[in-house]
Amino acid sequence: MNGTTKLRRHVSASDVADGMVLLDERKGRYFKLNPSAALILRALLDGSSPDEVARVLVERYEVSEERAAADVDALTAELAGIGLVVA
């Protein structure tokens, strides 16, 4: 991934106490992200690179660099695959 992740025009995001909610306005569907997924997406949307986000995950959740990088890539690919973000 290249660090230019953006929400699609028809998607809105709201931070909630335990993560984030995405609304696909075209389909009327909500998607709930847990706190770590919300951290990943918010950082990517704010312009952080996937590597930078992975480093934050390593520090905050004490996971390996490989696991953190894989989680960032997997979430981005999943959200892109269901049409919520452009990565």
N, C-alpha and C positions, 0 to 999 in steps of 0.2 A: 504494500500500500504506500501511497506517496505523500501522505500528510495533508491532503486537500479534501478531506471528508466534509460533505455538506448534506444537510437534510434536503430531500426533494421538496419542490414547491408545495405539494399537497400534504406535507407532513409537518405537524407542530409538535413541540416537545415541552413538557412541563416537569420541573423538578418536584418530587414529592419526598416526604419524610424518609421513606425507605427505598429510594432509587429515583427512577424517572419513568414517565409515561409518554409514549409516542402515539399520536393520533394520525392515522391515515384517513384524511378527510374525504378522499374519493370513495373509499370502501366503507367508511364509518367504523373502522376497526381500531381498537386500542391495543398497544403492546407495552407490557410492563418490563422494565429493566431493573435488576437487582442493584444494590449499591456499587458493586465492582464494575458491572457493565455500564452503569450510569457514569461512573468516573471515567471509564475508557471513552465513551462517546462524547461526554462533555469536553474532555481534553482534546480529542481529535477535532471537534467542531471549533474549539478555541484556537486551533492552529498548531497544536503540538504534533510532532512526528510520531509514528508508531513506536519508534525506538525510545523516544522520550516518555511516552505513556507506559511502555513496558518497564522502564526504570522506576517509575512511580509505583507501579504494582509490586515490584520486587521489594521496595522499601516499606510500603504500607502493609502488604499481606504476607511478606516473608516467603515468597515463592521463588523458584529458580528463574533465571533470565529466559531460559528456553520456554518454560511454561507460560510466563508472562507474555512473551512475544507471540506464542501460539494462540493465547487467549485473545489478544488484540486483533490478530489476523482473522481468527474464527468469528469473532463478533462482527467485525467490519464486513466480512464476506456474507454472513447470515443476513445482516440488515440490508446490504446491497441486493442480495438475492431475492428478498421479499419486497424490494422496491421502496425502502424507506430512506436510504442514503445513496449518494453518489460518492464513490471512493476513487 
